[in-house]
Structures are given as structure tokens and as C-alpha cells.
Amino acid sequence: MITRRLFCGCLAGGLSLAGAAAQAQSLECAVFTPDRQKATAPGEALTRLRAGNERFIAGKSINCDLMAQVKETATNQSPYAAIVGCIDSRVPPELVFDQRIGDVFCARVAGNCVNTDIIGSLEYATKVAGARAIVVLGHNSCGAIKSAVDDVKLGNITELLKNFQPAIATLSEADGHRDSHNYSLVQKVAEANARLTAASLLVRSPIIKALVESGDLTIAAAMHDIATGKVTWLS
């Protein structure tokens, strides 16, 4: 038999949980301000991205009023992270990490490699705009990586694929036949590319290196699984 006291207690508990959930959603939907960005430690920035991906793969992405965010960010932006991702249509960083307008900078290019333009963009995102983390996000079954493995020659793609030679150089005979149908080999190259690209930022950008050394910035490499949505962190 359900007593009045038990019923009221259950009701109060339910309302309390609902209130906590609403409060958490309100915080996630709040636009990043300069003060909030500055108060976000580099490690916390990565934690936010991890939590966002966990919500995404659990089917619990937060539904925010995006038009309200459009209006709030119309005159200022203070993203807390910058993501270098692939142009692959199945790997949209904002969705994969359950982020909203004004949360993250995104630079996308086939194979998530970097050149002077993208490094300059990352310098702007971090040194000028204050982002606290850079993530190089690769993914499995990457067409650019497969093309590099097969040594494709086609227009400007030929020049693009040269970016992946350092990752291909990490292969050994133990990795098997060099062919895009060799899934484990392609995956190894994709992971090596993400790691090497992340590490190269410290060599190719004195600005980014100084921010990391001062503790104002962190750099990480990660891989997105296009079949599950899960992001695995490599560093």
C-alpha cells in the first residue's frame, strides 16, 4: 500500500531530480563568456568534450535554444576549444561532442592534417581568442588516409596526400600488405596521423608551444568511430 508520506517522498525526489537535470541543462546551454572561458582550465576543456561525446553516444544530447545562442554570440565569441577534423560528412565535431553555437572553433580538411593556414587559424583560436584546448580528431575508414595508402594520383589531391607520408612511414612489414582494404593498417595510419599532427603543432608554432609550456593550453589527439559515434582519446 502506498502511503501519503511515501507518495509525497517519491514525488519530492522526482522533482528534485528533475530540477537538477534542468539546472545541468541550463548550464550546458549557457553561452561561453570571456570570464567563463578564462576560468576553464585546459584539462577541464577536454573533460567537457569527453562528457559531450558520452551524451552523444548515449542518445542524450542536450537540446538548447540555438536561436537564443545566435543572438547572444552576435557581438562576441569565447570558445573554449579548437578542433581540427576531417571533412568527412559523418564526423561533424559539434555534434559528435554535443557542443553548441559559440563553444568550439572547428577547422576541417580531408585527413585532419595541418598547413600554415590551419596553424595560423589555431594560433588565432588560442592566443587571440583564448581557447584552452586543441584536439586533432581523426576517424576510422578515412578516405584521405585510404587514398594515401593506395598512393592515389589525382589533381590537387596528389599534393594533399603528401601530408600523410610521415604516418605511412610508421608502418612495418608486420602490418601486412599496403592496401586500403587492409583495415588494421589504415587504422594504424589514421591514428599515427592524428598523433603526429598534434605533436607537430609544438614544432611548427612557437605561439602554440609557448601557450602549452605556460599551462594555458593543452593539445590532444583522438579518433572517432563512424560506426558507434564513440571518440577514443590517443593522448
N, C-alpha and C positions, 0 to 999 in steps of 0.2 A: 504494500500500500504506500502511495506517495503522500507524504505529509506536507502540510503547508510550508513548514520550515525547510524541508528538503527541496521542495519545488522552488522556493524563493532563493535558496542557496545555489541551486543549479542555474537559475536564471541570472543571478548576480555574477556567477562565474562565467557564464556565457557572454554577458555584457562586458565583463572585464576583458575577456579575450578579444572580443570584437573591437573594443576600444583600443587595445594595444596594437591590433592589426591595422586599424585605421591610422593610428599615430605613426606606425612604421611606414605605412604607405605615404602619408603626408610628408615625412622626412625624405623619402626616396624621390618624391615628385618635386621637392623644393629645388629651385634653380641654384646652381653654384654661384656664390658671390665671391668677390675678391678675398674677403675675410675668411670665408669657409674654405676656399681653395688654399690659402696660406696656412690654415690650421690643419690641413690634411697632410700627414706625413707620407713620404714615398711608399713605405710599406703598407700603409692604410689604403693608398690608392689601388695597389694590387689586390688587397683584400676585398675592396668594393667590386672590382672586376670579377674576382672569383665568385663572390656571392651572387652577382648578377647572372653569371653563367649557370650557377646551380639553380636559380629560379627559372631560367630559360629551359633547361633540360627537364625540369620538373613540371613544366607547363604552368608555372606560377608567375609569369612576367607581370609586372605592375602596370596597371592601366592608368595613365596620367592624362591630364588635360593638356594636350600638346599645343593647342592654340594659345592657352594661357602662358605657356613657356615661350612661345614665339614672341608674345608681347613683352614678357619680362626680360628677354635677352636681346631685344631690338636695339638697345643702345650700348650693350656691354656683354662680354662673354668671359668666363673664367673656368674653362675646362680643367679637370684635374689630371687627365691622362691624354697621351697621344698614341695612336695605334697605326702601325704600318702593316697593311693587309694586302691580300691578293684581290684582283678584280673579279674573281670567281663569284658568280651571282648567288651561290649557295653559302657564302661566308660574309654576310653583312655584319661588321663589328658591332654596330649599335644594337642590333637585335640579338646577336649571339651573347653579348654581355648585358643585355637588358638595360640599356642606357637611354637617356632622353636628350632632348634638344639642349645644347649648352654644356653637356657633360664631358664629351671627348672630342679631340681632334682625330680625323681619320685621313690617312694618305694611302691610296690604293693603286697598285701596279701589278701586272702579271708576275707571279712568283715572289711577291713581297720582298723585292730587292730595293736597294737604295742607290741614288746617284746624288750629284751636287744639289739638284733641285729639291729632292726629298729631304736631304740632310739639312739644307737651309730652312725648309719648312719646319723640321723638328727643332731647329735652333730657335725659330720664332715661337713655336708652341711652348718651349720650355723657358728659355732665357727671357723672352719678351712677355709672353702671355702667362707664364707661371705654372704650366703643367708639371706634375710631380712624378710622373712615370711614363716611360716609353715601352710599348710592347710590340715586338715583331711577331706577327701572327701568321704562321704557315698553316697548311692543311693537307690532308691526305688526298691522293688521286689528283694532284695538281697538274693541270695541263701544261703549264710552262715547264715544270720540272720534267714531266714525261718527254716533252719536246727536246729538252736539253739532253736527256739521257739518250734519245734516239738521234741526236746531232742533226736536228732539222735545219734546213736552209730555206728561208722564205722571206723575202723583202727585209723590212726593218726588224722582223722577229729574230733574224740571224744575229744581229748586234745585241739584242736584248738577252738572248740565251747565253752570251758570254759571261753574264753576271753569275751564272751557276756553276762555272768551271771549278772554283775553289771547293764547292760542296761535292762535286763529282770526283774531285781528286782525293777525297777521303775514302773512296771505295777500294776494296781489295778483291783478290780472286775469290776469297771466301764468300763474297756477296753474290756470286753467281753471274750468269750471263747478263751483260749490259743491254737491257731491253725494257721498254716501257711497260711490258706485260709482266715483268718481274716486280710484283707489288712490294715486297720487303725491301728491294733495292731502291725503288722510287721513294718509299717512305724514309729510308735512311738518308737519301739525298735531301729530301724536303726538310727533315729535322736538322741536318747539318747546315743547310742553307739558313734556316731561322736562327740557329745559334751563331753562325759566322757573321750574319748580317747584324745581329745585336752587338756582337763583340767589335765589329768594325766601326761602330759609331764612336767608340772611345779613341780610336786611332785616327779617324778621318775628321773629327770635330773637336778641337781644343775647347770650344764652348761647352759642349755636352760633357766632355771629360771633366772639366772644372766643376760643373754642377754635381756630377756624381761624387767627386772627391770631397766636395763640401757637405755632402749629405742632403742636398736639396733635390736630388733626382735619383731614381733607380731605373735600370733597364732590365727587361726580361724577354725571354723567347718562349713561345707557346705554339701548340698545334691544335687545330680544330678538326674534329672528326665529322665529316659531312653526312655520315650515316646516323650518328647519335646526337650531334649538337654539342657534345662534350669538348671542353678545352682542357688539354693536358699541358702543364707547365714544365718547361725544359730547364729553366734556370731561375 
